[in-house]
Amino acid sequence: MGIIRGCFSFIAGTVCGVYVAQNYKVPNIAKLADTVLFMAKVTEETYRKPKKKDDEDA
């Protein structure tokens, strides 16, 4: 009885997730994360402070 009670929320979440993924247009989270990381990298490179000449020698 303990295993069934402990796994019920996991099984219910899996079933609900499968249903939602099959019946609704769910965005691709991996692609969205890659896009956000790329935009963050571009923004960081755009607004980065220029290096000092002393730092280039080190």
N, C-alpha and C positions, 0 to 999 in steps of 0.2 A: 504494500500500500504506500510506503514511503517513496518509492521510486516514481510511481505514477503521479503522486501529489507533487513531487519535486520537479518533474519534467513537464507538468501540464502547461505552465506558462510558455515554456520553450516550444512545445508542440503547437499550441494555439497560435503563437506568434509566427511560426513557420507556415502554418496553413493560411493564416490571414495574409502573409507576405506573398505567398504563391498566388493566391486569389487576386490580390491587387496588381501584381506584376502581369498577370495574364489578361486582366480585363480593363486596365487603365493604362494610359500613356505615362510611364514612369521615366524620368530623365536618367541618362547614364551618368552615375555619380563619378565614376573613374574619369570620364572625359571632362566633366565639369571641374573636377579637382585639378586636372592637368592644365586646363585653361586658366584657372585662377592662379596657379603657381607661375605659369608663363607670364601673365599680366603683372604679377607682383615682381617678378624678376626684371621685366622691362621698366616698370616704374622705379624700382630701386636703382637701376643703371642710369636712368634719365636724371634723377635728382641727387645722385651721389656727389659728394663734395670732391673737387679736384684734388689730386695728390700733391703734396708739397714736394719741392725738389730735394729736400733733405731725406725724405722717405724713399726716393728712388735709389739712392746710393746704398742703403742698407740691405 
